[in-house]
Amino acid sequence: MAANLQNPFHILLVEDEPVIRELVRSMLSDGAVEVVCAANGIEGLKLAKSRPFQLVLMDVVLPQLDGISVCRMLKSDPVTSKVPVYMLTAKSKKSDMESATMAGADGYIQKPFKGAELMALVDRLRKVA
């Protein structure tokens, strides 16, 4: 990912597992990409509304407020409705994916995920941002 210090690409990662938070942050952060982390759904919702993000990566199973509910709230708010939300989760049933899609999720990445898959997503979204 090429560095663009004038306009960093801001990602909000909402994930309750510290190891995954750190893995994704270290994988994607490079000066041109800034990853801000939240450990639960309520914190993620507050952060998403506090500043602009170009992408939200969110687990489905979260403490306090689940990812599907947070996604629904973000997509129903005019301030955050255009921000792409990708669910990053181990839940892989068709019904789980349908719930995420109905809540407004733009994509669904299953754990365990490939680093190249996440980096390709970020590169693709940065080109259209």
N, C-alpha and C positions, 0 to 999 in steps of 0.2 A: 504494500500500500504506500503510495507516494505521499510524502509529507506536504501538507498545505497548512502552514501555521496561521494564515490569515483567517481561514474559515474551518475550524475543526468540525468534524462530523460527530454530533453528540448522540450517544446511545445510552438509554436507561435499561439496566439489567435488573429485573426483579426476580430474585432467586434466594431461597432460604438456606441452601447448602453452601457454607463458606468455601469449600474446595472448588465447587463449580463457579462461584462468583469470581474467585481469584484466577482460575483457569481462563475463563472468558475474558476477564479484564486484561490479563497479561497477553493473551493471544491477539486481541483486537486493538489495544492501545498502542499507538505508534507516533504520537505527536499530531497526526492528521485526524486521528480518531480519539475521542475522549469517552470513556465508559464510566458512568456514575451508577453505583449499586444501591439497591434497597433490599432488605432482608425479609420483608413481608408485604402483603398487599396494600395495607393502609399507608405505609411509608412510600411504596411505589406510586400510589395514587397521588399523594401530596407532592412528591418530587415531579411527577409528570405534569402537574398543573403549575409548578413553581417556576419553570423555565422551559424554553423550547428544546425539544429533542427531535432528531430526524429518524429515530428508530427506537422501538421498545421491544426488548426480548423479555419474555415473562414465562415463568413456570406456571402450571395450572394449579398444582397443589401447594398452597402457601398458607402460613399462619395468619390469623386475624381476618383476612379477606381473600378468597380464592382468585386465581388469575382470570377465570371466565368472568366473574363479577367485575373485576377491575377493568378488563377489556371492554365490557359492555358500557361501563361508566365513561371510559375515555372516548369511545366511539360516539356516545350520545352528547358529549360536550363539544360545542362549536370550536373551542380553543384547541382541543386535542384530537378532534375527529379525523383529521387528515394525516396524522402521524401513523406510519405503518406499525402494526403490532404483530409480532411473530411469537407464537407459543413455543416454548422450549421445554419439552416435557417427556417423561417416560410413559405417560398415558397414551396408548397406541390403538385403542379400540376405535372402530369406525364412529361409534356414538360420541366418543370424546372429541374427535375431529369435527364432527357435525356441530357439537355444542360450541366449540371455539369459532367455527365459521358463522354460526347464527349470532354469536356475540359480537361479530365484526372483525375477528382476527384476519389478518392479511396472509398468514401462512402458519405452518405447523412443522416444527423441527423436532424429530424424536431423539430422545436420549437413549443410548449413548450417541452423540452426534460426532461428526467429523469436523475437525478444525477448518479444513478446506471449504466445507459447506458454509460455515458461518462467515468466513472471510470472503467467499464469492458473493454471498448475500449483501454484505456491507459494501463491497466494491460496486455491485450492481446499483444499489440504492444511492451511493455517493455520486454516481454518474448522472442520476436524474434529479438530485437535490439542488 
